Amino acid sequence: VKIIEGNKERVQFYEGTIIAKKNSSINTTITVRKVLQGIGVERIFLIHSPKIDSINVLKSAKVRRAKLYYLRNLQGKATRLKQTFTSK
């Protein structure tokens, strides 16, 4: 995410789990969830926004749902997902 402070521009990283993706052509959004100091924080990003510098996939997981809203009710190790490994 690009942040403008005064006349300077910097990139701030936001790392978390994508719990939802809404597809509507140019208005496609993703909802990213992370836990900060025991409090869950969710942020919605427009994929095609000029404020988004890049999106990197660090891990991928096997899930059986399109929306992972059930992760909101879980805590600690229960929020872990079954990781999948891709060959390059």
Rosetta blueprint (number, residue, H / E / L):
1 V L
2 K E
3 I E
4 I E
5 E E
6 G L
7 N L
8 K E
9 E E
10 R E
11 V E
12 Q L
13 F L
14 Y L
15 E L
16 G L
17 T E
18 I E
19 I E
20 A E
21 K E
22 K E
23 N L
24 S L
25 S H
26 I H
27 N H
28 T L
29 T E
30 I E
31 T E
32 V E
33 R E
34 K E
35 V E
36 L E
37 Q L
38 G L
39 I E
40 G E
41 V E
42 E E
43 R E
44 I E
45 F E
46 L E
47 I L
48 H L
49 S L
50 P L
51 K L
52 I L
53 D L
54 S L
55 I L
56 N L
57 V L
58 L L
59 K L
60 S E
61 A E
62 K E
63 V L
64 R L
65 R L
66 A L
67 K L
68 L L
69 Y H
70 Y H
71 L H
72 R H
73 N H
74 L L
75 Q L
76 G H
77 K H
78 A H
79 T H
80 R L
81 L L
82 K E
83 Q E
84 T E
85 F L
86 T L
87 S L
88 K L
